[in-house]
Amino acid sequence: MDDTSARERLKKMLADLDRSIGVLRGDPVSVRDRSAADAGSDLSDADRAQAMLTVATSHRRAVLDALKRLDEGTYGRCVDCGHPVPEGRLEARPEAARCVQCQGKRERRR
Ligand SMILES: [Zn+2]
């Protein structure tokens, strides 16, 4: 994948994430209003929206980091070991910062 299409895909992801984050930020209030009738369900709905917001926010950060790497000319290289991130991985996840091995190591550490 060349830098231009990577940038386009990342920009599109960023726009989608911004939209979802906007909706999710507004949602808990409307969820509470809607479920005033069936009390008890509002907390789980708000919790779910909060969890989705957390995921969307960290995904957005990863996309921004990838765009920064494009600007710096380091895009497509693993941020840990510096080896090229396989093309197929970037196709599936253009915001991927690490090769599969380093991502695996990082996730095991957590
Ligand atoms: Zn690596």
Backbone and ligand atoms as CSV (ligand in chain L), in Angstrom:
chain,resi,resn,atom,element,x,y,z
A,1,MET,N,N,0.852,-1.193,0.000
A,1,MET,CA,C,0.000,0.000,0.000
A,1,MET,C,C,0.889,1.246,0.000
A,2,ASP,N,N,0.659,2.158,-0.930
A,2,ASP,CA,C,1.509,3.353,-0.975
A,2,ASP,C,C,1.016,4.394,0.033
A,3,ASP,N,N,1.854,5.377,0.300
A,3,ASP,CA,C,1.559,6.372,1.325
A,3,ASP,C,C,0.275,7.138,1.048
A,4,THR,N,N,0.025,7.416,-0.243
A,4,THR,CA,C,-1.155,8.217,-0.575
A,4,THR,C,C,-2.437,7.489,-0.202
A,5,SER,N,N,-2.534,6.198,-0.561
A,5,SER,CA,C,-3.770,5.483,-0.223
A,5,SER,C,C,-3.843,5.207,1.267
A,6,ALA,N,N,-2.682,5.011,1.898
A,6,ALA,CA,C,-2.678,4.841,3.354
A,6,ALA,C,C,-3.239,6.094,4.020
A,7,ARG,N,N,-2.774,7.259,3.556
A,7,ARG,CA,C,-3.225,8.517,4.140
A,7,ARG,C,C,-4.734,8.692,3.941
A,8,GLU,N,N,-5.212,8.352,2.729
A,8,GLU,CA,C,-6.643,8.485,2.449
A,8,GLU,C,C,-7.467,7.600,3.374
A,9,ARG,N,N,-7.004,6.352,3.528
A,9,ARG,CA,C,-7.756,5.431,4.386
A,9,ARG,C,C,-7.735,5.893,5.839
A,10,LEU,N,N,-6.591,6.374,6.292
A,10,LEU,CA,C,-6.481,6.836,7.676
A,10,LEU,C,C,-7.350,8.073,7.910
A,11,LYS,N,N,-7.375,8.984,6.928
A,11,LYS,CA,C,-8.202,10.194,7.069
A,11,LYS,C,C,-9.679,9.833,7.142
A,12,LYS,N,N,-10.052,8.827,6.336
A,12,LYS,CA,C,-11.447,8.392,6.334
A,12,LYS,C,C,-11.790,7.752,7.681
A,13,MET,N,N,-10.861,6.928,8.193
A,13,MET,CA,C,-11.088,6.303,9.499
A,13,MET,C,C,-11.231,7.367,10.575
A,14,LEU,N,N,-10.397,8.384,10.482
A,14,LEU,CA,C,-10.419,9.459,11.472
A,14,LEU,C,C,-11.770,10.179,11.442
A,15,ALA,N,N,-12.268,10.458,10.228
A,15,ALA,CA,C,-13.555,11.139,10.093
A,15,ALA,C,C,-14.674,10.272,10.673
A,16,ASP,N,N,-14.635,8.951,10.374
A,16,ASP,CA,C,-15.652,8.040,10.910
A,16,ASP,C,C,-15.598,8.002,12.432
A,17,LEU,N,N,-14.364,7.936,12.965
A,17,LEU,CA,C,-14.200,7.866,14.423
A,17,LEU,C,C,-14.692,9.150,15.085
A,18,ASP,N,N,-14.367,10.287,14.468
A,18,ASP,CA,C,-14.825,11.563,15.020
A,18,ASP,C,C,-16.342,11.593,15.102
A,19,ARG,N,N,-16.974,11.048,14.044
A,19,ARG,CA,C,-18.426,11.034,14.010
A,19,ARG,C,C,-18.966,10.121,15.120
A,20,SER,N,N,-18.405,8.902,15.219
A,20,SER,CA,C,-18.886,7.974,16.259
A,20,SER,C,C,-18.664,8.536,17.648
A,21,ILE,N,N,-17.496,9.162,17.854
A,21,ILE,CA,C,-17.193,9.712,19.175
A,21,ILE,C,C,-18.194,10.819,19.511
A,22,GLY,N,N,-18.538,11.632,18.519
A,22,GLY,CA,C,-19.527,12.684,18.719
A,22,GLY,C,C,-20.867,12.105,19.126
A,23,VAL,N,N,-21.285,11.042,18.424
A,23,VAL,CA,C,-22.565,10.395,18.728
A,23,VAL,C,C,-22.530,9.788,20.125
A,24,LEU,N,N,-21.415,9.090,20.415
A,24,LEU,CA,C,-21.306,8.410,21.712
A,24,LEU,C,C,-21.262,9.399,22.868
A,25,ARG,N,N,-20.589,10.517,22.633
A,25,ARG,CA,C,-20.521,11.529,23.697
A,25,ARG,C,C,-21.903,12.076,23.998
A,26,GLY,N,N,-22.742,12.187,22.946
A,26,GLY,CA,C,-24.086,12.724,23.138
A,26,GLY,C,C,-25.039,11.668,23.653
A,27,ASP,N,N,-24.715,10.411,23.389
A,27,ASP,CA,C,-25.667,9.327,23.609
A,27,ASP,C,C,-26.116,9.111,25.058
A,28,PRO,N,N,-25.191,9.039,26.031
A,28,PRO,CA,C,-25.621,8.693,27.396
A,28,PRO,C,C,-26.804,9.514,27.876
A,29,VAL,N,N,-26.849,10.799,27.503
A,29,VAL,CA,C,-27.952,11.652,27.929
A,29,VAL,C,C,-29.266,11.188,27.314
A,30,SER,N,N,-29.248,10.961,26.000
A,30,SER,CA,C,-30.480,10.537,25.329
A,30,SER,C,C,-30.889,9.143,25.793
A,31,VAL,N,N,-29.890,8.291,26.074
A,31,VAL,CA,C,-30.192,6.948,26.586
A,31,VAL,C,C,-30.910,7.057,27.918
A,32,ARG,N,N,-30.412,7.957,28.790
A,32,ARG,CA,C,-31.046,8.128,30.098
A,32,ARG,C,C,-32.483,8.619,29.949
A,33,ASP,N,N,-32.685,9.566,29.027
A,33,ASP,CA,C,-34.031,10.100,28.818
A,33,ASP,C,C,-34.974,9.014,28.336
A,34,ARG,N,N,-34.464,8.249,27.376
A,34,ARG,CA,C,-35.289,7.252,26.728
A,34,ARG,C,C,-35.712,6.164,27.716
A,35,SER,N,N,-34.805,5.800,28.613
A,35,SER,CA,C,-35.061,4.644,29.462
A,35,SER,C,C,-35.596,5.045,30.828
A,36,ALA,N,N,-36.090,6.270,30.942
A,36,ALA,CA,C,-36.682,6.698,32.209
A,36,ALA,C,C,-37.842,5.786,32.565
A,37,ALA,N,N,-38.518,5.306,31.539
A,37,ALA,CA,C,-39.675,4.424,31.750
A,37,ALA,C,C,-39.234,3.064,32.292
A,38,ASP,N,N,-38.197,2.468,31.672
A,38,ASP,CA,C,-37.734,1.176,32.170
A,38,ASP,C,C,-36.436,1.366,32.946
A,39,ALA,N,N,-36.582,1.772,34.184
A,39,ALA,CA,C,-35.436,2.051,35.040
A,39,ALA,C,C,-34.586,0.795,35.217
A,40,GLY,N,N,-33.278,0.995,35.359
A,40,GLY,CA,C,-32.393,-0.157,35.567
A,40,GLY,C,C,-31.588,-0.471,34.327
A,41,SER,N,N,-32.140,-0.198,33.157
A,41,SER,CA,C,-31.402,-0.507,31.934
A,41,SER,C,C,-30.504,0.660,31.525
A,42,ASP,N,N,-30.745,1.844,32.107
A,42,ASP,CA,C,-29.992,3.016,31.644
A,42,ASP,C,C,-28.514,2.915,31.997
A,43,LEU,N,N,-28.223,2.315,33.161
A,43,LEU,CA,C,-26.827,2.235,33.574
A,43,LEU,C,C,-26.025,1.377,32.601
A,44,SER,N,N,-26.556,0.205,32.231
A,44,SER,CA,C,-25.802,-0.674,31.344
A,44,SER,C,C,-25.643,-0.036,29.954
A,45,ASP,N,N,-26.681,0.665,29.493
A,45,ASP,CA,C,-26.569,1.350,28.199
A,45,ASP,C,C,-25.477,2.419,28.260
A,46,ALA,N,N,-25.477,3.172,29.358
A,46,ALA,CA,C,-24.470,4.219,29.512
A,46,ALA,C,C,-23.079,3.597,29.617
A,47,ASP,N,N,-22.994,2.474,30.326
A,47,ASP,CA,C,-21.715,1.772,30.462
A,47,ASP,C,C,-21.219,1.290,29.108
A,48,ARG,N,N,-22.145,0.759,28.320
A,48,ARG,CA,C,-21.764,0.246,27.009
A,48,ARG,C,C,-21.273,1.393,26.125
A,49,ALA,N,N,-21.989,2.523,26.168
A,49,ALA,CA,C,-21.580,3.690,25.381
A,49,ALA,C,C,-20.195,4.156,25.835
A,50,GLN,N,N,-19.975,4.114,27.156
A,50,GLN,CA,C,-18.684,4.543,27.698
A,50,GLN,C,C,-17.568,3.611,27.219
A,51,ALA,N,N,-17.851,2.309,27.220
A,51,ALA,CA,C,-16.844,1.344,26.777
A,51,ALA,C,C,-16.520,1.551,25.304
A,52,MET,N,N,-17.554,1.793,24.487
A,52,MET,CA,C,-17.342,2.024,23.063
A,52,MET,C,C,-16.559,3.309,22.842
A,53,LEU,N,N,-16.853,4.301,23.676
A,53,LEU,CA,C,-16.152,5.584,23.579
A,53,LEU,C,C,-14.664,5.404,23.881
A,54,THR,N,N,-14.369,4.577,24.880
A,54,THR,CA,C,-12.969,4.317,25.233
A,54,THR,C,C,-12.237,3.652,24.071
A,55,VAL,N,N,-12.882,2.659,23.459
A,55,VAL,CA,C,-12.278,1.963,22.321
A,55,VAL,C,C,-12.079,2.923,21.153
A,56,ALA,N,N,-13.119,3.710,20.843
A,56,ALA,CA,C,-13.044,4.640,19.713
A,56,ALA,C,C,-11.960,5.687,19.937
A,57,THR,N,N,-11.832,6.152,21.190
A,57,THR,CA,C,-10.838,7.180,21.497
A,57,THR,C,C,-9.417,6.641,21.327
A,58,SER,N,N,-9.173,5.413,21.779
A,58,SER,CA,C,-7.808,4.882,21.649
A,58,SER,C,C,-7.519,4.508,20.194
A,59,HIS,N,N,-8.556,4.084,19.457
A,59,HIS,CA,C,-8.384,3.814,18.031
A,59,HIS,C,C,-8.028,5.115,17.300
A,60,ARG,N,N,-8.733,6.195,17.675
A,60,ARG,CA,C,-8.490,7.502,17.058
A,60,ARG,C,C,-7.038,7.936,17.288
A,61,ARG,N,N,-6.534,7.671,18.502
A,61,ARG,CA,C,-5.148,8.040,18.815
A,61,ARG,C,C,-4.180,7.250,17.924
A,62,ALA,N,N,-4.489,5.957,17.716
A,62,ALA,CA,C,-3.633,5.116,16.871
A,62,ALA,C,C,-3.625,5.629,15.432
A,63,VAL,N,N,-4.803,6.064,14.949
A,63,VAL,CA,C,-4.891,6.592,13.586
A,63,VAL,C,C,-4.090,7.886,13.466
A,64,LEU,N,N,-4.206,8.752,14.475
A,64,LEU,CA,C,-3.446,10.011,14.460
A,64,LEU,C,C,-1.944,9.737,14.469
A,65,ASP,N,N,-1.527,8.760,15.269
A,65,ASP,CA,C,-0.109,8.396,15.322
A,65,ASP,C,C,0.369,7.910,13.954
A,66,ALA,N,N,-0.471,7.127,13.282
A,66,ALA,CA,C,-0.102,6.602,11.961
A,66,ALA,C,C,0.043,7.744,10.957
A,67,LEU,N,N,-0.858,8.730,11.030
A,67,LEU,CA,C,-0.757,9.891,10.131
A,67,LEU,C,C,0.525,10.668,10.410
A,68,LYS,N,N,0.899,10.739,11.676
A,68,LYS,CA,C,2.134,11.430,12.052
A,68,LYS,C,C,3.347,10.684,11.465
A,69,ARG,N,N,3.289,9.342,11.524
A,69,ARG,CA,C,4.388,8.550,10.958
A,69,ARG,C,C,4.475,8.738,9.449
A,70,LEU,N,N,3.316,8.920,8.797
A,70,LEU,CA,C,3.321,9.203,7.362
A,70,LEU,C,C,4.049,10.516,7.097
A,71,ASP,N,N,3.753,11.528,7.925
A,71,ASP,CA,C,4.406,12.833,7.778
A,71,ASP,C,C,5.911,12.723,7.998
A,72,GLU,N,N,6.292,11.870,8.945
A,72,GLU,CA,C,7.713,11.743,9.294
A,72,GLU,C,C,8.456,10.772,8.383
A,73,GLY,N,N,7.698,10.065,7.547
A,73,GLY,CA,C,8.327,9.117,6.631
A,73,GLY,C,C,8.694,7.792,7.267
A,74,THR,N,N,8.130,7.504,8.445
A,74,THR,CA,C,8.436,6.237,9.103
A,74,THR,C,C,7.264,5.271,9.036
A,75,TYR,N,N,6.224,5.661,8.282
A,75,TYR,CA,C,5.041,4.805,8.192
A,75,TYR,C,C,5.384,3.461,7.543
A,76,GLY,N,N,4.767,2.397,8.075
A,76,GLY,CA,C,5.010,1.068,7.501
A,76,GLY,C,C,6.162,0.343,8.166
A,77,ARG,N,N,6.837,1.024,9.105
A,77,ARG,CA,C,7.902,0.377,9.874
A,77,ARG,C,C,7.440,0.180,11.302
A,78,CYS,N,N,7.791,-0.968,11.846
A,78,CYS,CA,C,7.425,-1.273,13.226
A,78,CYS,C,C,8.089,-0.259,14.157
A,79,VAL,N,N,7.307,0.331,15.059
A,79,VAL,CA,C,7.870,1.349,15.952
A,79,VAL,C,C,8.809,0.736,16.993
A,80,ASP,N,N,8.732,-0.578,17.188
A,80,ASP,CA,C,9.606,-1.223,18.177
A,80,ASP,C,C,10.898,-1.751,17.557
A,81,CYS,N,N,10.779,-2.554,16.486
A,81,CYS,CA,C,11.989,-3.201,15.959
A,81,CYS,C,C,12.479,-2.553,14.659
A,82,GLY,N,N,11.652,-1.683,14.029
A,82,GLY,CA,C,12.079,-0.984,12.829
A,82,GLY,C,C,11.982,-1.790,11.552
A,83,HIS,N,N,11.546,-3.040,11.664
A,83,HIS,CA,C,11.357,-3.850,10.460
A,83,HIS,C,C,10.055,-3.452,9.776
A,84,PRO,N,N,9.968,-3.670,8.458
A,84,PRO,CA,C,8.735,-3.315,7.767
A,84,PRO,C,C,7.546,-4.123,8.302
A,85,VAL,N,N,6.422,-3.441,8.483
A,85,VAL,CA,C,5.187,-4.128,8.857
A,85,VAL,C,C,4.624,-4.765,7.585
A,86,PRO,N,N,4.289,-6.063,7.622
A,86,PRO,CA,C,3.821,-6.733,6.400
A,86,PRO,C,C,2.632,-6.022,5.756
A,87,GLU,N,N,2.671,-6.012,4.434
A,87,GLU,CA,C,1.652,-5.345,3.638
A,87,GLU,C,C,0.226,-5.769,4.022
A,88,GLY,N,N,0.039,-7.087,4.195
A,88,GLY,CA,C,-1.302,-7.597,4.507
A,88,GLY,C,C,-1.828,-7.044,5.822
A,89,ARG,N,N,-0.903,-6.867,6.772
A,89,ARG,CA,C,-1.298,-6.323,8.076
A,89,ARG,C,C,-1.732,-4.868,7.930
A,90,LEU,N,N,-1.009,-4.110,7.116
A,90,LEU,CA,C,-1.370,-2.704,6.910
A,90,LEU,C,C,-2.673,-2.571,6.138
A,91,GLU,N,N,-2.908,-3.538,5.231
A,91,GLU,CA,C,-4.178,-3.524,4.501
A,91,GLU,C,C,-5.336,-3.696,5.464
A,92,ALA,N,N,-5.159,-4.633,6.403
A,92,ALA,CA,C,-6.231,-4.926,7.355
A,92,ALA,C,C,-6.352,-3.828,8.404
A,93,ARG,N,N,-5.191,-3.336,8.850
A,93,ARG,CA,C,-5.180,-2.299,9.894
A,93,ARG,C,C,-4.165,-1.233,9.516
A,94,PRO,N,N,-4.588,-0.232,8.738
A,94,PRO,CA,C,-3.632,0.793,8.273
A,94,PRO,C,C,-2.976,1.551,9.421
A,95,GLU,N,N,-3.594,1.510,10.608
A,95,GLU,CA,C,-3.047,2.266,11.741
A,95,GLU,C,C,-2.056,1.422,12.550
A,96,ALA,N,N,-1.807,0.162,12.126
A,96,ALA,CA,C,-0.919,-0.715,12.895
A,96,ALA,C,C,0.458,-0.090,13.050
A,97,ALA,N,N,0.948,-0.062,14.294
A,97,ALA,CA,C,2.236,0.572,14.567
A,97,ALA,C,C,3.351,-0.454,14.688
A,98,ARG,N,N,2.955,-1.730,14.853
A,98,ARG,CA,C,3.963,-2.756,15.120
A,98,ARG,C,C,3.765,-3.966,14.215
A,99,CYS,N,N,4.860,-4.678,14.007
A,99,CYS,CA,C,4.748,-5.950,13.310
A,99,CYS,C,C,4.047,-6.947,14.242
A,100,VAL,N,N,3.647,-8.070,13.696
A,100,VAL,CA,C,2.861,-9.027,14.470
A,100,VAL,C,C,3.623,-9.488,15.710
A,101,GLN,N,N,4.932,-9.754,15.555
A,101,GLN,CA,C,5.743,-10.250,16.673
A,101,GLN,C,C,5.782,-9.235,17.815
A,102,CYS,N,N,6.079,-7.976,17.493
A,102,CYS,CA,C,6.197,-6.961,18.535
A,102,CYS,C,C,4.842,-6.668,19.179
A,103,GLN,N,N,3.779,-6.677,18.374
A,103,GLN,CA,C,2.445,-6.469,18.934
A,103,GLN,C,C,2.116,-7.600,19.897
A,104,GLY,N,N,2.476,-8.820,19.527
A,104,GLY,CA,C,2.239,-9.981,20.370
A,104,GLY,C,C,2.975,-9.857,21.696
A,105,LYS,N,N,4.255,-9.453,21.602
A,105,LYS,CA,C,5.052,-9.269,22.818
A,105,LYS,C,C,4.426,-8.231,23.717
A,106,ARG,N,N,3.986,-7.134,23.102
A,106,ARG,CA,C,3.405,-6.039,23.854
A,106,ARG,C,C,2.133,-6.466,24.548
A,107,GLU,N,N,1.306,-7.260,23.844
A,107,GLU,CA,C,0.051,-7.678,24.442
A,107,GLU,C,C,0.270,-8.695,25.551
A,108,ARG,N,N,1.311,-9.514,25.419
A,108,ARG,CA,C,1.608,-10.487,26.485
A,108,ARG,C,C,2.084,-9.783,27.743
A,109,ARG,N,N,2.798,-8.636,27.550
A,109,ARG,CA,C,3.315,-7.894,28.700
A,109,ARG,C,C,2.195,-7.304,29.542
A,110,ARG,N,N,1.068,-6.933,28.902
A,110,ARG,CA,C,0.001,-6.276,29.599
A,110,ARG,C,C,-0.654,-7.136,30.659
L,1,ZN,ZN,ZN,8.493,-5.245,15.306
